[in-house]
Amino acid sequence: MAISKYIFSLLLIINTFVSFAQDEELYVQEKPKDTLRFYGFKLGVNVWRFADFQFKPERFSYEASFDFNISHKYFGVIEGGHSEINLEKENFSYISNGNFLKIGMDYNMLKKQPTDFLGAGLRFGWTGFKHSADQVSINDEHWGSYSTAISEKKYTMYWLEVSMGIKGEIFKNIYLGWAAIAKVRVSGGKDALFQPYDIPGFGNGKNSINLGINYYIYYQIPFNRK
């Protein structure tokens, strides 16, 4: 009789364990898999470009951004803008203007607040611009002093850009963000005789690597936010 009770208890335990395992397997099978999903896009303006005028009054530029959210984890990014230089010095007058475009992706490391952003980005940049100089005064011991002009030259340049930044929602659908940036020249934009003063989207024309910072304000298009 004792053995029968023991066997019955053992069978009851085994049956309970098997039932639990089957329920657990069913739960795992029914659990939805993570899939890539589109959660809308943002339109932004680089407000630092306007503040930059205080530090470089000879430069006028503007830049806009468009990003699309894929599962709150990946963000495809397109950025572009325009830049003009009008620099007046005692011994020359310099002008430059051109457009730039950057295409890349951001990776979001936040999990608890997926609608905000903290992460890294990678961009590939391009610019096409032209520049020239007038009223160039040259003092030479042999030929004396004279004035000349440097005719307009056109350039194309490419660079890679890596960034680390944040974006946070301050009001409904309104975001503020900033990013620290490192830009590395890939090709173009160099001239041994007439080096560009400032390259649109890249910065100082003398450098192969430029560091910078951007401040953006974004508007989230209210599409599929839930």
C-alpha positions in Angstrom: 0.0 0.0 0.0 2.8 2.4 0.9 4.6 1.5 -2.4 1.4 2.3 -4.3 1.1 5.7 -2.7 4.7 6.4 -3.5 4.3 5.4 -7.1 1.1 7.5 -7.4 2.8 10.6 -5.9 5.8 10.1 -8.3 3.5 9.9 -11.3 1.6 13.0 -10.1 4.9 15.0 -9.9 6.0 13.8 -13.3 2.7 14.7 -14.8 2.8 18.1 -13.3 6.3 18.7 -14.5 5.4 17.6 -18.1 2.3 19.8 -18.1 4.4 22.8 -16.9 7.1 22.1 -19.6 4.4 22.0 -22.3 2.9 25.2 -21.2 6.3 26.9 -21.1 7.1 25.6 -24.6 3.7 26.9 -25.8 4.5 30.3 -24.3 7.9 30.5 -26.0 6.4 29.6 -29.3 3.6 32.1 -29.0 5.9 34.9 -27.8 6.2 37.4 -30.7 9.7 37.7 -32.3 11.4 41.1 -32.5 10.9 42.5 -36.0 12.0 45.7 -37.7 9.2 48.2 -37.6 8.9 51.8 -38.9 8.1 54.4 -36.2 8.0 57.6 -38.2 10.6 60.2 -38.8 11.9 63.6 -37.6 12.7 66.8 -39.3 15.4 68.9 -37.7 17.4 72.2 -37.9 21.0 72.6 -36.8 20.6 75.7 -34.5 24.4 75.8 -33.9 24.9 77.0 -37.5 23.1 80.2 -36.5 25.0 80.6 -33.3 28.3 80.0 -35.2 27.9 83.4 -36.8 28.9 84.9 -33.5 32.3 83.2 -33.7 32.8 83.4 -37.4 30.9 86.4 -38.7 32.5 85.9 -42.2 30.5 82.6 -42.5 26.8 82.1 -43.2 25.5 78.6 -43.3 22.4 76.5 -42.5 21.8 72.7 -42.1 18.7 70.5 -41.9 18.3 66.9 -40.9 15.8 64.1 -41.7 15.8 60.8 -39.8 13.5 57.8 -39.9 13.1 55.5 -36.9 13.4 51.7 -37.3 12.3 49.8 -34.2 13.6 52.7 -31.9 17.1 51.1 -32.4 18.3 52.2 -35.8 17.8 55.6 -37.4 18.6 56.3 -41.1 19.8 59.9 -41.4 20.1 62.4 -44.3 21.6 65.8 -43.5 22.4 68.6 -45.9 23.0 72.3 -46.1 24.6 75.4 -47.6 27.6 77.5 -46.6 28.9 80.9 -47.7 32.2 82.7 -46.8 32.8 86.4 -47.3 36.1 87.3 -45.7 37.7 90.7 -45.9 41.3 91.2 -44.8 43.8 94.0 -45.3 45.7 92.2 -48.1 42.9 90.2 -49.8 39.2 89.6 -50.2 38.0 86.0 -50.2 34.6 84.5 -51.2 33.4 80.9 -51.2 30.0 79.1 -51.4 28.8 75.5 -51.8 26.4 72.8 -50.7 27.0 69.6 -48.7 25.2 66.3 -48.1 25.7 63.6 -45.5 24.1 60.1 -45.4 24.4 57.6 -42.6 22.8 55.8 -39.6 22.5 56.2 -35.9 22.4 53.4 -33.3 20.3 53.9 -30.1 21.7 52.3 -26.9 18.6 53.2 -24.8 16.1 50.5 -23.9 14.0 51.9 -21.0 13.2 55.1 -22.9 13.2 54.0 -26.5 11.6 57.1 -27.9 14.7 59.1 -26.7 18.2 58.6 -28.1 21.6 58.0 -26.7 24.1 56.5 -29.1 26.6 56.7 -31.9 26.4 57.6 -35.5 28.3 57.2 -38.8 28.0 59.5 -41.9 29.5 59.7 -45.3 29.8 63.3 -46.4 30.1 65.1 -49.8 30.5 68.7 -50.8 30.7 70.7 -54.0 32.0 74.3 -53.7 33.9 77.1 -55.3 36.1 79.9 -54.1 38.1 82.9 -55.4 40.1 85.8 -54.1 40.3 89.5 -55.2 42.5 92.5 -54.3 45.3 90.3 -53.2 48.2 92.5 -52.2 51.7 91.0 -52.4 54.9 92.7 -51.1 58.1 91.5 -52.8 61.6 92.9 -52.2 62.5 92.4 -55.8 59.3 93.2 -57.7 57.9 95.6 -55.2 54.2 95.7 -54.2 51.5 94.8 -56.5 47.9 93.5 -56.5 46.4 90.5 -58.3 43.4 88.2 -58.2 42.9 84.5 -58.0 40.3 83.2 -60.4 37.4 81.0 -59.3 38.2 77.3 -58.7 35.8 74.4 -58.1 36.3 71.5 -55.8 34.6 68.2 -54.7 35.4 66.6 -51.4 34.4 63.4 -49.5 34.8 62.6 -45.8 33.7 60.2 -43.1 32.0 61.4 -39.9 31.5 59.6 -36.5 29.4 61.1 -33.7 28.2 60.4 -30.2 25.1 62.3 -29.0 21.6 62.4 -27.4 18.1 63.4 -28.3 15.3 64.0 -25.8 11.7 64.9 -26.0 11.0 68.2 -24.2 7.5 68.7 -25.4 5.1 66.5 -27.3 6.8 65.7 -30.6 9.5 68.3 -30.0 13.1 67.1 -29.4 16.4 68.7 -28.6 19.7 67.0 -29.3 23.4 67.5 -29.5 26.3 65.5 -30.8 30.1 65.6 -30.6 31.6 64.9 -34.1 34.9 63.9 -35.6 35.3 64.4 -39.4 38.0 62.6 -41.4 38.9 63.7 -44.9 38.8 60.9 -47.5 39.7 62.7 -50.7 39.5 66.1 -52.5 39.4 69.6 -51.3 43.2 70.3 -51.4 45.2 72.8 -53.4 48.9 73.5 -52.8 48.6 77.1 -54.2 45.1 78.2 -53.1 43.9 76.1 -50.1 40.2 76.5 -49.3 39.6 78.6 -46.1 36.5 76.7 -45.0 34.9 73.6 -46.6 31.1 73.4 -46.5 30.0 70.8 -44.0 33.6 69.8 -43.1 35.2 72.9 -41.7 38.8 74.1 -41.7 40.3 73.4 -45.2 43.8 73.0 -43.9 43.0 70.0 -41.6 42.6 66.4 -42.5 40.6 65.9 -39.2 38.1 68.4 -37.8 36.2 68.2 -34.5 32.9 69.8 -33.8 29.6 69.9 -32.1 26.0 70.2 -33.4 22.8 71.3 -31.6 19.6 70.3 -33.2 15.9 70.9 -32.7 13.6 68.3 -34.1 9.9 67.8 -34.8 8.6 64.2 -34.7 6.0 63.6 -37.4 3.2 62.0 -35.3 3.0 58.7 -37.2 2.8 55.3 -35.5 4.1 56.6 -32.2 2.4 54.0 -30.1 
